Amino acid sequence: MRIDFDPEAMGRTPFYKLLTSVVVPRPIAWVSTLSEAGTANLAPHSFFTVACVSPPVVQFTSVGRKDSLRNIEETRQFVVNLAPEHLFEQINATGTDFPRGVSEFDAVGIAREPSRAVKPPRVAASPVALECELHSTVTLGDSTVVFGRVVHAAVSEAAMVEGHPDVRRLRPLARLGKDEWGTTGEVLEISRIRYADWPGVTQG
Ligand SMILES: Cc1cc2nc3c(=O)[nH]c(=O)nc-3n(C[C@H](O)[C@H](O)[C@H](O)COP(=O)(O)O)c2cc1C
C-alpha cells in the first residue's frame, strides 16, 4: 500500500514540504557573493548539484528572488563553499533573512579569505571553494536556477588523501526534510559493472 499525494490538490507549501522530505539527503552549497555596492553575502542553498562535466558547471536554485541571486545578476560571480559539519550553527545562521546591506560574514562572525579567480570572498574555514562565473539562469515558476561555470577549485590540503578530496575529511552536512540535517554516514564502495562482464553475457 502507498499513500498518494496530488501536488495540485495539496498546494504549494504542503507539497514543498513533502518534496524536500523525500529528495534527501541534499548537499548544501554555501554561496558567497558580492553586491555591486561591495557587501559580501553568504547563504546556504540545498537545491544544489553538478549540472555539467565539460565545461564544469554547478547549479543551485533560488526559491524566490533572494540577495544571493540579485548579487549574481549584478556581478556575475559566486563561490560555492562546502558546508562542513563543524560549522553547523553558523551555516544555519547565514540562512537568516538579514537585510540586503548586512553581510552574513560580519553578522554571524565568519572569517573570509580572498578567492583566486573571482571577487566574492571564500569562507576561510570551509575545506572546499568552487569559484564560479555566471553561466546562465533559468526561471521556473517561483524559482530561478543559477548555473555557474567553475573557473577555479580550492581544496584544503588537510582534506586530501592520495591526491583526492576524501569525504571522511570533508565531513559535509546535508539537508533533509523539516528542520533536519544529516552528516555522512557509513561510506560504501562498489565498482560499476560493465555490460561485457554481466553474468551470462558472451563477448561478441
Ligand atoms: C540548509 C539550508 C538550505 C537552504 N536551501 C535553500 C535553497 O536551496 N534555495 C533557497 O532559495 N533558499 C534556501 N535556504 C534559505 C536561504 O538560505 C535563506 O532564505 C537566506 O536568507 C537567503 O539569503 P540571501 O537573501 O542572502 O540570498 C536554505 C536555508 C538553509 C538553512
The ligand as an SDF file (V2000), in Angstrom:
LIG
                    3D

 31 33  0  0  0  0  0  0  0  0999 V2000
   20.4340   24.4200    4.9740 C   0  0  0  0  0  0  0  0  0  0  0  0
   19.6250   25.4180    4.2270 C   0  0  0  0  0  0  0  0  0  0  0  0
   19.3780   25.2250    2.8840 C   0  0  0  0  0  0  0  0  0  0  0  0
   18.6510   26.1740    2.1540 C   0  0  0  0  0  0  0  0  0  0  0  0
   18.4350   25.9450    0.8280 N   0  0  0  0  0  0  0  0  0  0  0  0
   17.8290   26.9070    0.0820 C   0  0  0  0  0  0  0  0  0  0  0  0
   17.6920   26.7340   -1.3310 C   0  0  0  0  0  0  0  0  0  0  0  0
   18.0770   25.7250   -1.9200 O   0  0  0  0  0  0  0  0  0  0  0  0
   17.1090   27.7490   -2.0210 N   0  0  0  0  0  0  0  0  0  0  0  0
   16.6750   28.8870   -1.4200 C   0  0  0  0  0  0  0  0  0  0  0  0
   16.1640   29.7760   -2.0950 O   0  0  0  0  0  0  0  0  0  0  0  0
   16.7940   29.0650   -0.0870 N   0  0  0  0  0  0  0  0  0  0  0  0
   17.3750   28.1120    0.6720 C   0  0  0  0  0  0  0  0  0  0  0  0
   17.5190   28.2890    2.0120 N   0  0  0  0  0  0  0  0  0  0  0  0
   17.0690   29.5450    2.6090 C   0  0  0  0  0  0  0  0  0  0  0  0
   18.0690   30.6750    2.3480 C   0  0  0  0  0  0  0  0  0  0  0  0
   19.3620   30.3380    2.8040 O   0  0  0  0  0  0  0  0  0  0  0  0
   17.5820   31.9380    3.0900 C   0  0  0  0  0  0  0  0  0  0  0  0
   16.3610   32.3640    2.5040 O   0  0  0  0  0  0  0  0  0  0  0  0
   18.5910   33.0460    3.0750 C   0  0  0  0  0  0  0  0  0  0  0  0
   18.1450   34.1010    3.9030 O   0  0  0  0  0  0  0  0  0  0  0  0
   18.8500   33.6050    1.6930 C   0  0  0  0  0  0  0  0  0  0  0  0
   19.8630   34.5540    1.8280 O   0  0  0  0  0  0  0  0  0  0  0  0
   20.1340   35.7260    0.8070 P   0  0  0  0  0  0  0  0  0  0  0  0
   18.8480   36.5600    0.7310 O   0  0  0  0  0  0  0  0  0  0  0  0
   21.2550   36.4590    1.4650 O   0  0  0  0  0  0  0  0  0  0  0  0
   20.4720   35.1300   -0.5020 O   0  0  0  0  0  0  0  0  0  0  0  0
   18.1850   27.3410    2.7850 C   0  0  0  0  0  0  0  0  0  0  0  0
   18.4370   27.5350    4.1490 C   0  0  0  0  0  0  0  0  0  0  0  0
   19.1310   26.5900    4.8660 C   0  0  0  0  0  0  0  0  0  0  0  0
   19.4200   26.8310    6.3230 C   0  0  0  0  0  0  0  0  0  0  0  0
  1  2  1  0
  2  3  1  0
  2 30  2  0
  3  4  2  0
  4  5  1  0
  4 28  1  0
  5  6  2  0
  6  7  1  0
  6 13  1  0
  7  8  2  0
  7  9  1  0
  9 10  1  0
 10 11  2  0
 10 12  1  0
 12 13  2  0
 13 14  1  0
 14 15  1  0
 14 28  1  0
 15 16  1  0
 16 17  1  0
 16 18  1  0
 18 19  1  0
 18 20  1  0
 20 21  1  0
 20 22  1  0
 22 23  1  0
 23 24  1  0
 24 25  2  0
 24 26  1  0
 24 27  1  0
 28 29  2  0
 29 30  1  0
 30 31  1  0
M  END
$$$$
